[in-house]
Amino acid sequence: MDFFDWKIEMQESFKTYVDLENKRVAVLTADDDDIHMVLEFDDYDHLVMHPRWNINITILGEKHLKITTNS
């Protein structure tokens, strides 16, 4: 997934909802039961991550992330 100038790799089981107007993306379980993570840009265009307890974030490079679950 490309989110502005960031490349974000995710498990296929994730479901995403993108709000381009507010520069925000929510990452949910496939059946919308649980929010895994929310990513958004602040007023200075810095990426802010709001992960839950069950998320792993791996930095693969500059502006390149991989998101997986612990389970």
C-alpha positions in Angstrom: 0.0 0.0 0.0 1.3 3.5 -0.8 0.1 6.1 1.7 1.3 9.5 0.4 5.1 9.1 0.2 5.2 6.0 2.5 5.2 2.4 1.4 3.4 0.2 3.9 3.5 -3.6 3.6 0.7 -5.5 5.5 -0.6 -9.0 5.9 -3.3 -9.9 3.4 -5.7 -10.6 6.3 -5.8 -6.9 7.2 -8.6 -4.6 6.0 -7.8 -0.9 5.5 -9.9 2.2 5.5 -8.2 5.3 4.0 -9.3 8.9 4.6 -7.2 10.9 2.1 -8.8 14.2 3.1 -7.6 13.9 6.7 -4.4 11.9 5.8 -5.4 8.9 8.0 -5.6 5.1 7.5 -7.2 2.6 9.9 -6.0 -1.1 9.8 -8.6 -3.5 11.0 -9.2 -7.3 11.1 -10.7 -8.8 8.0 -14.2 -8.9 9.7 -13.9 -5.4 11.2 -13.9 -6.8 14.7 -10.8 -5.0 16.0 -8.7 -2.0 15.1 -5.0 -3.1 14.8 -3.5 0.4 14.1 -4.2 3.9 12.9 -1.7 5.9 10.9 -2.0 9.6 10.3 0.0 12.7 9.5 0.3 15.5 12.1 0.3 19.2 11.3 4.0 19.0 10.3 3.5 16.0 7.9 5.2 13.6 10.3 3.7 10.1 10.2 2.1 9.2 13.6 1.4 5.6 14.5 -1.2 4.5 17.0 -0.6 0.7 17.3 -2.4 -1.7 19.5 -0.8 -4.4 21.7 -1.0 -7.0 18.9 1.0 -5.3 16.2 4.6 -5.5 15.1 6.1 -2.7 13.1 9.3 -3.3 11.1 11.2 -0.5 9.5 12.4 -1.8 6.1 13.9 1.5 4.9 13.3 5.2 4.7 9.5 5.7 4.6 9.0 1.9 4.2 7.2 -0.1 6.9 5.9 -3.6 7.4 3.0 -4.3 9.7 2.2 -7.7 11.1 0.3 -9.2 14.1 1.6 -11.0 17.0 -0.9 -13.8 16.6 
